[in-house]
């Protein structure tokens, strides 16, 4: 994890919204032996997640991140600029 990033405090209401959006895609990730974990939300509205399990080493993880995770998060919270894997 990059400790030099300037994350919003975890008490920010955006965290609850992002976690709820991640919960929507989590069953699909888990069905393939993977998962994701919220690392933080930067002040420039970038959500950092860690891909776990099969998702961490899958060659299709970039597609999963963009087409699945990022799309779900940005649909639920339009002010989010993007989702990055860390």
Biopython code that builds the backbone (N, CA, C, O; Angstrom):
import numpy as np
from Bio.PDB.StructureBuilder import StructureBuilder

atoms = [
    (1, "UNK", "N", (0.850, -1.182, 0.000)),
    (1, "UNK", "CA", (0.000, 0.000, 0.000)),
    (1, "UNK", "C", (0.887, 1.233, 0.000)),
    (1, "UNK", "O", (1.895, 1.290, 0.703)),
    (2, "UNK", "N", (0.497, 2.215, -0.797)),
    (2, "UNK", "CA", (1.240, 3.461, -0.880)),
    (2, "UNK", "C", (0.812, 4.360, 0.269)),
    (2, "UNK", "O", (-0.298, 4.891, 0.260)),
    (3, "UNK", "N", (1.681, 4.535, 1.256)),
    (3, "UNK", "CA", (1.326, 5.311, 2.435)),
    (3, "UNK", "C", (1.492, 6.804, 2.213)),
    (3, "UNK", "O", (1.160, 7.587, 3.102)),
    (4, "UNK", "N", (1.994, 7.226, 1.058)),
    (4, "UNK", "CA", (2.165, 8.645, 0.802)),
    (4, "UNK", "C", (0.920, 9.273, 0.186)),
    (4, "UNK", "O", (0.876, 10.490, 0.009)),
    (5, "UNK", "N", (-0.081, 8.480, -0.141)),
    (5, "UNK", "CA", (-1.306, 9.029, -0.719)),
    (5, "UNK", "C", (-2.097, 9.776, 0.340)),
    (5, "UNK", "O", (-2.081, 9.433, 1.522)),
    (6, "UNK", "N", (-2.784, 10.800, -0.120)),
    (6, "UNK", "CA", (-3.584, 11.627, 0.762)),
    (6, "UNK", "C", (-5.041, 11.177, 0.683)),
    (6, "UNK", "O", (-5.807, 11.662, -0.150)),
    (7, "UNK", "N", (-5.412, 10.248, 1.555)),
    (7, "UNK", "CA", (-6.764, 9.701, 1.559)),
    (7, "UNK", "C", (-7.708, 10.556, 2.393)),
    (7, "UNK", "O", (-7.303, 11.205, 3.358)),
    (8, "UNK", "N", (-8.978, 10.539, 1.996)),
    (8, "UNK", "CA", (-10.013, 11.153, 2.813)),
    (8, "UNK", "C", (-10.098, 10.380, 4.129)),
    (8, "UNK", "O", (-9.782, 9.191, 4.159)),
    (9, "UNK", "N", (-10.514, 11.026, 5.210)),
    (9, "UNK", "CA", (-10.674, 10.276, 6.467)),
    (9, "UNK", "C", (-11.741, 9.197, 6.306)),
    (9, "UNK", "O", (-12.732, 9.397, 5.604)),
    (10, "UNK", "N", (-11.539, 8.066, 6.952)),
    (10, "UNK", "CA", (-12.485, 6.955, 6.784)),
    (10, "UNK", "C", (-13.858, 7.234, 7.386)),
    (10, "UNK", "O", (-14.759, 6.401, 7.283)),
    (11, "UNK", "N", (-14.024, 8.389, 8.008)),
    (11, "UNK", "CA", (-15.331, 8.797, 8.515)),
    (11, "UNK", "C", (-16.137, 9.543, 7.450)),
    (11, "UNK", "O", (-17.309, 9.853, 7.660)),
    (12, "UNK", "N", (-15.509, 9.827, 6.313)),
    (12, "UNK", "CA", (-16.200, 10.524, 5.225)),
    (12, "UNK", "C", (-17.364, 9.664, 4.729)),
    (12, "UNK", "O", (-17.200, 8.455, 4.562)),
    (13, "UNK", "N", (-18.536, 10.261, 4.490)),
    (13, "UNK", "CA", (-19.700, 9.496, 4.033)),
    (13, "UNK", "C", (-19.489, 8.755, 2.705)),
    (13, "UNK", "O", (-20.207, 7.798, 2.414)),
    (14, "UNK", "N", (-18.522, 9.184, 1.907)),
    (14, "UNK", "CA", (-18.239, 8.488, 0.649)),
    (14, "UNK", "C", (-17.824, 7.043, 0.879)),
    (14, "UNK", "O", (-18.102, 6.180, 0.046)),
    (15, "UNK", "N", (-17.163, 6.770, 1.994)),
    (15, "UNK", "CA", (-16.720, 5.399, 2.276)),
    (15, "UNK", "C", (-17.900, 4.436, 2.328)),
    (15, "UNK", "O", (-17.836, 3.343, 1.767)),
    (16, "UNK", "N", (-18.974, 4.839, 2.998)),
    (16, "UNK", "CA", (-20.152, 3.968, 3.090)),
    (16, "UNK", "C", (-20.747, 3.716, 1.707)),
    (16, "UNK", "O", (-21.169, 2.600, 1.403)),
    (17, "UNK", "N", (-20.780, 4.756, 0.870)),
    (17, "UNK", "CA", (-21.328, 4.611, -0.476)),
    (17, "UNK", "C", (-20.466, 3.674, -1.324)),
    (17, "UNK", "O", (-20.987, 2.825, -2.049)),
    (18, "UNK", "N", (-19.142, 3.835, -1.227)),
    (18, "UNK", "CA", (-18.241, 2.985, -2.008)),
    (18, "UNK", "C", (-18.329, 1.538, -1.531)),
    (18, "UNK", "O", (-18.373, 0.616, -2.345)),
    (19, "UNK", "N", (-18.354, 1.340, -0.230)),
    (19, "UNK", "CA", (-18.460, -0.016, 0.313)),
    (19, "UNK", "C", (-19.756, -0.675, -0.165)),
    (19, "UNK", "O", (-19.760, -1.855, -0.516)),
    (20, "UNK", "N", (-20.839, 0.075, -0.178)),
    (20, "UNK", "CA", (-22.117, -0.469, -0.653)),
    (20, "UNK", "C", (-22.020, -0.861, -2.131)),
    (20, "UNK", "O", (-22.530, -1.908, -2.527)),
    (21, "UNK", "N", (-21.372, -0.033, -2.939)),
    (21, "UNK", "CA", (-21.201, -0.349, -4.366)),
    (21, "UNK", "C", (-20.322, -1.585, -4.542)),
    (21, "UNK", "O", (-20.595, -2.420, -5.405)),
    (22, "UNK", "N", (-19.270, -1.709, -3.732)),
    (22, "UNK", "CA", (-18.401, -2.884, -3.824)),
    (22, "UNK", "C", (-19.145, -4.156, -3.420)),
    (22, "UNK", "O", (-18.894, -5.230, -3.967)),
    (23, "UNK", "N", (-20.049, -4.029, -2.469)),
    (23, "UNK", "CA", (-20.846, -5.183, -2.046)),
    (23, "UNK", "C", (-21.707, -5.718, -3.193)),
    (23, "UNK", "O", (-22.032, -6.904, -3.230)),
    (24, "UNK", "N", (-22.073, -4.836, -4.127)),
    (24, "UNK", "CA", (-22.887, -5.250, -5.274)),
    (24, "UNK", "C", (-22.100, -6.154, -6.231)),
    (24, "UNK", "O", (-22.671, -7.069, -6.825)),
    (25, "UNK", "N", (-20.799, -5.905, -6.384)),
    (25, "UNK", "CA", (-19.994, -6.695, -7.322)),
    (25, "UNK", "C", (-19.250, -7.844, -6.645)),
    (25, "UNK", "O", (-18.786, -8.768, -7.312)),
    (26, "UNK", "N", (-19.142, -7.785, -5.346)),
    (26, "UNK", "CA", (-18.382, -8.798, -4.598)),
    (26, "UNK", "C", (-18.827, -10.235, -4.884)),
    (26, "UNK", "O", (-17.964, -11.097, -5.047)),
    (27, "UNK", "N", (-20.128, -10.539, -4.954)),
    (27, "UNK", "CA", (-20.527, -11.930, -5.240)),
    (27, "UNK", "C", (-19.989, -12.452, -6.572)),
    (27, "UNK", "O", (-19.667, -13.634, -6.685)),
    (28, "UNK", "N", (-19.891, -11.594, -7.571)),
    (28, "UNK", "CA", (-19.370, -12.012, -8.877)),
    (28, "UNK", "C", (-17.872, -12.314, -8.788)),
    (28, "UNK", "O", (-17.386, -13.264, -9.401)),
    (29, "UNK", "N", (-17.160, -11.510, -8.031)),
    (29, "UNK", "CA", (-15.728, -11.753, -7.837)),
    (29, "UNK", "C", (-15.514, -13.037, -7.048)),
    (29, "UNK", "O", (-14.655, -13.849, -7.390)),
    (30, "UNK", "N", (-16.296, -13.214, -5.996)),
    (30, "UNK", "CA", (-16.151, -14.391, -5.141)),
    (30, "UNK", "C", (-16.524, -15.673, -5.879)),
    (30, "UNK", "O", (-15.985, -16.738, -5.578)),
    (31, "UNK", "N", (-17.437, -15.581, -6.838)),
    (31, "UNK", "CA", (-17.831, -16.766, -7.609)),
    (31, "UNK", "C", (-16.655, -17.322, -8.408)),
    (31, "UNK", "O", (-16.615, -18.512, -8.721)),
    (32, "UNK", "N", (-15.696, -16.451, -8.736)),
    (32, "UNK", "CA", (-14.504, -16.875, -9.477)),
    (32, "UNK", "C", (-13.282, -17.013, -8.580)),
    (32, "UNK", "O", (-12.156, -17.094, -9.070)),
    (33, "UNK", "N", (-13.499, -17.041, -7.267)),
    (33, "UNK", "CA", (-12.396, -17.233, -6.326)),
    (33, "UNK", "C", (-11.640, -15.967, -5.969)),
    (33, "UNK", "O", (-10.526, -16.038, -5.451)),
    (34, "UNK", "N", (-12.226, -14.814, -6.239)),
    (34, "UNK", "CA", (-11.554, -13.550, -5.943)),
    (34, "UNK", "C", (-12.356, -12.693, -4.987)),
    (34, "UNK", "O", (-13.375, -13.118, -4.442)),
    (35, "UNK", "N", (-11.873, -11.479, -4.798)),
    (35, "UNK", "CA", (-12.541, -10.504, -3.947)),
    (35, "UNK", "C", (-11.819, -9.183, -4.116)),
    (35, "UNK", "O", (-10.802, -9.107, -4.806)),
    (36, "UNK", "N", (-12.343, -8.140, -3.485)),
    (36, "UNK", "CA", (-11.653, -6.856, -3.482)),
    (36, "UNK", "C", (-11.839, -6.206, -2.123)),
    (36, "UNK", "O", (-12.806, -6.465, -1.407)),
    (37, "UNK", "N", (-10.887, -5.360, -1.795)),
    (37, "UNK", "CA", (-10.883, -4.682, -0.503)),
    (37, "UNK", "C", (-10.650, -3.200, -0.744)),
    (37, "UNK", "O", (-9.744, -2.830, -1.491)),
    (38, "UNK", "N", (-11.450, -2.352, -0.124)),
    (38, "UNK", "CA", (-11.274, -0.908, -0.226)),
    (38, "UNK", "C", (-10.033, -0.502, 0.562)),
    (38, "UNK", "O", (-9.912, -0.810, 1.748)),
    (39, "UNK", "N", (-9.121, 0.187, -0.100)),
    (39, "UNK", "CA", (-7.909, 0.673, 0.553)),
    (39, "UNK", "C", (-8.109, 2.116, 1.003)),
    (39, "UNK", "O", (-7.759, 2.473, 2.128)),
    (40, "UNK", "N", (-8.673, 2.948, 0.125)),
    (40, "UNK", "CA", (-8.906, 4.336, 0.478)),
    (40, "UNK", "C", (-9.482, 5.118, -0.684)),
    (40, "UNK", "O", (-9.543, 4.637, -1.815)),
    (41, "UNK", "N", (-9.905, 6.344, -0.375)),
    (41, "UNK", "CA", (-10.416, 7.267, -1.381)),
    (41, "UNK", "C", (-9.560, 8.523, -1.298)),
    (41, "UNK", "O", (-9.474, 9.162, -0.250)),
    (42, "UNK", "N", (-8.931, 8.867, -2.415)),
    (42, "UNK", "CA", (-8.068, 10.047, -2.412)),
    (42, "UNK", "C", (-8.916, 11.310, -2.500)),
    (42, "UNK", "O", (-10.096, 11.267, -2.849)),
    (43, "UNK", "N", (-8.287, 12.427, -2.177)),
    (43, "UNK", "CA", (-8.994, 13.705, -2.224)),
    (43, "UNK", "C", (-9.360, 14.110, -3.646)),
    (43, "UNK", "O", (-10.233, 14.956, -3.842)),
    (44, "UNK", "N", (-8.697, 13.511, -4.651)),
    (44, "UNK", "CA", (-9.070, 13.789, -6.041)),
    (44, "UNK", "C", (-10.040, 12.732, -6.579)),
    (44, "UNK", "O", (-10.148, 12.538, -7.790)),
    (45, "UNK", "N", (-10.742, 12.054, -5.669)),
    (45, "UNK", "CA", (-11.839, 11.139, -5.977)),
    (45, "UNK", "C", (-11.410, 9.887, -6.746)),
    (45, "UNK", "O", (-12.110, 9.434, -7.653)),
    (46, "UNK", "N", (-10.268, 9.342, -6.378)),
    (46, "UNK", "CA", (-9.822, 8.063, -6.918)),
    (46, "UNK", "C", (-9.978, 7.026, -5.815)),
    (46, "UNK", "O", (-9.482, 7.210, -4.704)),
    (47, "UNK", "N", (-10.667, 5.941, -6.127)),
    (47, "UNK", "CA", (-10.874, 4.857, -5.171)),
    (47, "UNK", "C", (-9.774, 3.826, -5.392)),
    (47, "UNK", "O", (-9.629, 3.296, -6.493)),
    (48, "UNK", "N", (-9.005, 3.543, -4.357)),
    (48, "UNK", "CA", (-7.970, 2.515, -4.409)),
    (48, "UNK", "C", (-8.523, 1.234, -3.802)),
    (48, "UNK", "O", (-9.022, 1.229, -2.677)),
    (49, "UNK", "N", (-8.428, 0.155, -4.559)),
    (49, "UNK", "CA", (-8.856, -1.154, -4.068)),
    (49, "UNK", "C", (-7.712, -2.141, -4.237)),
    (49, "UNK", "O", (-6.824, -1.962, -5.071)),
    (50, "UNK", "N", (-7.760, -3.176, -3.431)),
    (50, "UNK", "CA", (-6.805, -4.273, -3.561)),
    (50, "UNK", "C", (-7.587, -5.480, -4.038)),
    (50, "UNK", "O", (-8.556, -5.895, -3.403)),
    (51, "UNK", "N", (-7.159, -6.045, -5.169)),
    (51, "UNK", "CA", (-7.791, -7.260, -5.674)),
    (51, "UNK", "C", (-7.190, -8.449, -4.944)),
    (51, "UNK", "O", (-5.969, -8.561, -4.829)),
    (52, "UNK", "N", (-8.039, -9.329, -4.456)),
    (52, "UNK", "CA", (-7.614, -10.445, -3.626)),
    (52, "UNK", "C", (-7.909, -11.779, -4.291)),
    (52, "UNK", "O", (-8.699, -11.856, -5.232)),
    (53, "UNK", "N", (-7.270, -12.819, -3.795)),
    (53, "UNK", "CA", (-7.524, -14.170, -4.285)),
    (53, "UNK", "C", (-7.194, -14.301, -5.755)),
    (53, "UNK", "O", (-6.175, -13.793, -6.222)),
    (54, "UNK", "N", (-8.064, -14.986, -6.483)),
    (54, "UNK", "CA", (-7.848, -15.226, -7.911)),
    (54, "UNK", "C", (-7.783, -13.916, -8.698)),
    (54, "UNK", "O", (-7.115, -13.848, -9.729)),
    (55, "UNK", "N", (-8.463, -12.890, -8.225)),
    (55, "UNK", "CA", (-8.457, -11.608, -8.938)),
    (55, "UNK", "C", (-7.086, -10.935, -8.895)),
    (55, "UNK", "O", (-6.739, -10.168, -9.794)),
    (56, "UNK", "N", (-6.318, -11.218, -7.864)),
    (56, "UNK", "CA", (-5.010, -10.596, -7.726)),
    (56, "UNK", "C", (-4.000, -11.060, -8.758)),
    (56, "UNK", "O", (-3.077, -10.321, -9.102)),
    (57, "UNK", "N", (-4.166, -12.280, -9.255)),
    (57, "UNK", "CA", (-3.190, -12.820, -10.201)),
    (57, "UNK", "C", (-3.783, -13.106, -11.579)),
    (57, "UNK", "O", (-3.086, -13.621, -12.453)),
    (58, "UNK", "N", (-5.034, -12.786, -11.779)),
    (58, "UNK", "CA", (-5.706, -13.087, -13.047)),
    (58, "UNK", "C", (-5.267, -12.125, -14.144)),
    (58, "UNK", "O", (-5.206, -10.917, -13.913)),
    (59, "UNK", "N", (-4.960, -12.640, -15.337)),
    (59, "UNK", "CA", (-4.583, -11.762, -16.440)),
    (59, "UNK", "C", (-5.733, -10.856, -16.900)),
    (59, "UNK", "O", (-5.501, -9.861, -17.587)),
    (60, "UNK", "N", (-6.948, -11.191, -16.530)),
    (60, "UNK", "CA", (-8.113, -10.378, -16.897)),
    (60, "UNK", "C", (-8.499, -9.384, -15.801)),
    (60, "UNK", "O", (-9.550, -8.749, -15.886)),
    (61, "UNK", "N", (-7.666, -9.244, -14.781)),
    (61, "UNK", "CA", (-8.029, -8.394, -13.649)),
    (61, "UNK", "C", (-8.233, -6.933, -14.032)),
    (61, "UNK", "O", (-9.054, -6.249, -13.421)),
    (62, "UNK", "N", (-7.504, -6.441, -15.029)),
    (62, "UNK", "CA", (-7.691, -5.053, -15.458)),
    (62, "UNK", "C", (-9.087, -4.869, -16.038)),
    (62, "UNK", "O", (-9.752, -3.869, -15.767)),
    (63, "UNK", "N", (-9.524, -5.832, -16.832)),
    (63, "UNK", "CA", (-10.868, -5.776, -17.398)),
    (63, "UNK", "C", (-11.917, -5.862, -16.290)),
    (63, "UNK", "O", (-12.903, -5.126, -16.310)),
    (64, "UNK", "N", (-11.711, -6.746, -15.338)),
    (64, "UNK", "CA", (-12.630, -6.874, -14.205)),
    (64, "UNK", "C", (-12.704, -5.561, -13.439)),
    (64, "UNK", "O", (-13.784, -5.120, -13.047)),
    (65, "UNK", "N", (-11.547, -4.940, -13.229)),
    (65, "UNK", "CA", (-11.499, -3.682, -12.484)),
    (65, "UNK", "C", (-12.266, -2.596, -13.226)),
    (65, "UNK", "O", (-13.092, -1.908, -12.628)),
    (66, "UNK", "N", (-12.009, -2.435, -14.502)),
    (66, "UNK", "CA", (-12.637, -1.355, -15.280)),
    (66, "UNK", "C", (-14.108, -1.622, -15.581)),
    (66, "UNK", "O", (-14.963, -0.772, -15.334)),
    (67, "UNK", "N", (-14.394, -2.801, -16.112)),
    (67, "UNK", "CA", (-15.751, -3.095, -16.577)),
    (67, "UNK", "C", (-16.690, -3.503, -15.448)),
    (67, "UNK", "O", (-17.907, -3.366, -15.576)),
    (68, "UNK", "N", (-16.147, -3.995, -14.360)),
    (68, "UNK", "CA", (-16.989, -4.445, -13.253)),
    (68, "UNK", "C", (-16.964, -3.508, -12.070)),
    (68, "UNK", "O", (-17.948, -2.833, -11.771)),
    (69, "UNK", "N", (-15.837, -3.474, -11.406)),
    (69, "UNK", "CA", (-15.718, -2.725, -10.152)),
    (69, "UNK", "C", (-15.876, -1.219, -10.387)),
    (69, "UNK", "O", (-16.701, -0.571, -9.743)),
    (70, "UNK", "N", (-15.087, -0.667, -11.309)),
    (70, "UNK", "CA", (-15.146, 0.782, -11.533)),
    (70, "UNK", "C", (-16.528, 1.214, -12.024)),
    (70, "UNK", "O", (-17.057, 2.233, -11.580)),
    (71, "UNK", "N", (-17.099, 0.452, -12.922)),
    (71, "UNK", "CA", (-18.414, 0.806, -13.455)),
    (71, "UNK", "C", (-19.473, 0.832, -12.347)),
    (71, "UNK", "O", (-20.307, 1.736, -12.307)),
    (72, "UNK", "N", (-19.439, -0.140, -11.465)),
    (72, "UNK", "CA", (-20.409, -0.188, -10.358)),
    (72, "UNK", "C", (-20.223, 0.982, -9.401)),
    (72, "UNK", "O", (-21.197, 1.589, -8.955)),
    (73, "UNK", "N", (-18.964, 1.297, -9.089)),
    (73, "UNK", "CA", (-18.683, 2.393, -8.154)),
    (73, "UNK", "C", (-19.082, 3.731, -8.768)),
    (73, "UNK", "O", (-19.719, 4.551, -8.107)),
    (74, "UNK", "N", (-18.715, 3.956, -10.020)),
    (74, "UNK", "CA", (-19.017, 5.238, -10.666)),
    (74, "UNK", "C", (-20.510, 5.400, -10.936)),
    (74, "UNK", "O", (-21.015, 6.523, -10.951)),
    (75, "UNK", "N", (-21.213, 4.308, -11.147)),
    (75, "UNK", "CA", (-22.662, 4.387, -11.329)),
    (75, "UNK", "C", (-23.324, 4.821, -10.024)),
    (75, "UNK", "O", (-24.245, 5.637, -10.032)),
    (76, "UNK", "N", (-22.853, 4.275, -8.910)),
    (76, "UNK", "CA", (-23.424, 4.602, -7.604)),
    (76, "UNK", "C", (-22.979, 5.978, -7.101)),
    (76, "UNK", "O", (-23.734, 6.673, -6.420)),
    (77, "UNK", "N", (-21.747, 6.362, -7.445)),
    (77, "UNK", "CA", (-21.176, 7.624, -6.965)),
    (77, "UNK", "C", (-20.514, 8.330, -8.147)),
    (77, "UNK", "O", (-19.315, 8.159, -8.370)),
    (78, "UNK", "N", (-21.271, 9.119, -8.906)),
    (78, "UNK", "CA", (-20.744, 9.744, -10.124)),
    (78, "UNK", "C", (-19.534, 10.654, -9.908)),
    (78, "UNK", "O", (-18.755, 10.867, -10.838)),
    (79, "UNK", "N", (-19.366, 11.185, -8.717)),
    (79, "UNK", "CA", (-18.232, 12.084, -8.471)),
    (79, "UNK", "C", (-16.893, 11.357, -8.387)),
    (79, "UNK", "O", (-15.840, 11.994, -8.381)),
    (80, "UNK", "N", (-16.928, 10.035, -8.322)),
    (80, "UNK", "CA", (-15.681, 9.257, -8.322)),
    (80, "UNK", "C", (-15.065, 9.317, -9.720)),
    (80, "UNK", "O", (-15.739, 9.044, -10.713)),
    (81, "UNK", "N", (-13.787, 9.675, -9.792)),
    (81, "UNK", "CA", (-13.106, 9.832, -11.075)),
    (81, "UNK", "C", (-12.739, 8.481, -11.677)),
    (81, "UNK", "O", (-12.947, 8.249, -12.868)),
    (82, "UNK", "N", (-12.192, 7.589, -10.848)),
    (82, "UNK", "CA", (-11.799, 6.264, -11.342)),
    (82, "UNK", "C", (-11.503, 5.354, -10.158)),
    (82, "UNK", "O", (-11.446, 5.793, -9.009)),
    (83, "UNK", "N", (-11.317, 4.078, -10.470)),
    (83, "UNK", "CA", (-10.949, 3.069, -9.470)),
    (83, "UNK", "C", (-9.609, 2.491, -9.904)),
    (83, "UNK", "O", (-9.430, 2.125, -11.066)),
    (84, "UNK", "N", (-8.670, 2.410, -8.966)),
    (84, "UNK", "CA", (-7.328, 1.892, -9.240)),
    (84, "UNK", "C", (-7.045, 0.700, -8.342)),
    (84, "UNK", "O", (-7.501, 0.635, -7.201)),
    (85, "UNK", "N", (-6.284, -0.235, -8.881)),
    (85, "UNK", "CA", (-5.816, -1.375, -8.088)),
    (85, "UNK", "C", (-4.449, -1.037, -7.519)),
    (85, "UNK", "O", (-3.559, -0.577, -8.234)),
    (86, "UNK", "N", (-4.297, -1.270, -6.234)),
    (86, "UNK", "CA", (-2.991, -0.994, -5.578)),
    (86, "UNK", "C", (-2.426, -2.261, -4.980)),
    (86, "UNK", "O", (-1.345, -2.237, -4.391)),
]
sb = StructureBuilder()
sb.init_structure("model")
sb.init_model(0)
sb.init_chain("A")
sb.init_seg("    ")
for serial, (resi, resn, name, xyz) in enumerate(atoms, 1):
    if name == "N":
        sb.init_residue(resn, " ", resi, " ")
    sb.init_atom(name, np.array(xyz, "f"), 0.0, 1.0, " ", f" {name:<3s}", serial, name[0])
structure = sb.get_structure()
